[in-house]
Amino acid sequence: MNDFLKMSKTLGIVVAILMVVLGALIFFAPMFAAQMIMWFFIIGLIIYGAFHIILFANSEIKNGWSLTAGIMATLLGILLIFSDPLSRASTLAFMLAFITLTTGMNQITAASVMKKQGSPGTGWLLASGIINVLLSIFFIFNPFVMLLGFGIIAGVYLIFGGIALFAECMSTHML
């Protein structure tokens, strides 16, 4: 168990450093970062959709929801390729808002469970979860304002998230 904790701590520190570096890069080139993220999102949607369609076709157990999700994701990706930049941007804004919301709720839940188990360092995880939920509410109600400041918000988020992850990893005690 000690080796697992040591490996997790090391991996967490590496990820934290990468988050800070990526955050700084996005902060200083926000428009380029936003465009790249939009295209990665579109490509990811198409790959995700194709994967589910292929999985449905090759599976012995047919799950209609999986096929539906695959078709919808593929169609959304194709529609976004041919849509105007404003539509792509607003779709990205809402997707980021809901991803941030679910991440924040997951972090708050994990912090609560960890605290009940007596784990140290849950305050950073709880704080990160609360920040994510608040940020998602801002994104949902101000998608175009969010898009204007996407680079700044994403850069700052990654930098502070990386710092919080680093602090969390450093506060983890080995057994």
N, C-alpha and C positions, 0 to 999 in steps of 0.2 A: 504494500500500500504506500509506503514511503517513496518508492521509486515513481509511482504513479503521480503522487502529489508534487514531487520534484519536477517531473516532466511537464505537468500541467502548469506549474508556476513558471517554468522557463518558456513554454509556449505562450502563455499569457503575456509575459514581458515582451516577447518578440512581436506579438500581435499589437500590443500597446504602442510600441515604437513605430511600427508600420502605420498605425492609425494616425499618429502625430505627424509623421512625414507626409502621408497622403493628404491629411487635413491642410498642411501648409501649402502643398502643391495646388490643391483646389482653391484655397483662399487667394492665392496670387494669380490664378488663371481661371476665374469663375465661369466665363462664357464657354470657353473650350471644354471645361469639365462638365457643364450642364449638357452640352451637345453630345459629348461622348457617352454620358450616362444615359441619355435618351436613346441613343442607338444601341447601347448594350442592353437596355431594357427591352427594346423592340426585338432584337435578335434572341434574347433570352426567352421572351414570350413565344416566339415561333418554335424554338428548340423544345421548350417545355410542352407546347401543344403537340408537336410531332411525336415526341416521346410517348405521350399518353395515347395518341392514336395508334402508334406501332405496338405499344404494350397491350392495348385492347385487342388488336388484330391477332397478336401472337399468344394471347393468354387463353387458357382453358376455361377459366372462370371469367365470364363477361360482366363487367361493371359499367353500366350505362352512364353513371355519373362521371367516371373517368374519361369515357369517350366524349361526353358533352364538354367537360373541362378542356380536353385536348382540342376539340374543334373550336370552341370559343376563344381559347388563347391564341390559336393559330390565326383565326380570322381577325382578332383584335390586332395582332402583330402586323398582318398584311394591310389592314385598314390604316394603321398608324404610319406605315411606310409611305402611303399615298396621300395622307392627310396634310393639312397645312401646319406649319411650325407651331402656331398658337394652340391648335388642338393637341398636338404631341406634347407640348409643354404643360398644358392643363391636365392631361391624362397622367403625366408623370407626377405632377404636383399632388393629385389626389391619391395616386398609388403610394407615393412616399409618405403621405399623411397617414394612411391606414397601416402601412408597414411600421411606421414609427409608433403608432398607437398600440398595435399588438406587441411590439417589442417592449414598450414601456409596461404594459399590463403583465407580460411574462416576467419582467425583471422585478416588479413589485410583488408578484406571487412568489417568485423564487426567494426573494429576500425574506418574506414572511415565513416560508417553510424552513429556510436556513436558520432564522432566528429561533423558531420553535425547537429546532434540533440543537441549539446552542453554538452554532457556528460563529466564529468571529468575522468582523469585517462586513457585516450585512448593511451597514449604514451607507456605504458607497453604492452598493447595488440598489438600495431603496432610493437614494437620491438620483441616481441615473434613471431609474424607472419613472420617477415623478417628473423629471426634466423631459423625458421622452413623451409622456402623456401630455404635458403642457405644450410642448413643441408641436405635437400632432394636432391639438386643438387650434393652435395658431395657423398651421398649414391648411386645415380643413376650411376655416373661415376666411383665410386670406391667401388663396392659392396664387394669385397673380403677384401679390406683394412678395410672397415666398419665392416665386420664380425670379423676380428682379434681384433679390438678395440671396439667391441659391448658393452661389459660391461662398459668400461670407458665412451663411448659416451652416452649410455643409462642412466648410473648413473648420469653423469654430467648434461645431459639434464633434467632428472627428478628433480634433486636438484635445478638447476637454474629456471626451469619451476615452481616448487613449491614456490621458493622465489618470482618470478615475480607474481604469482597468489596471494600470501600472501600480497605483496605490493599493488596489484590492489584492493584487498578486503579492505585493510586498508585505501586506498585513496577514497573509495566509501563514498559519503556523504549521510546521512539519510535526508529525506525530512521532 
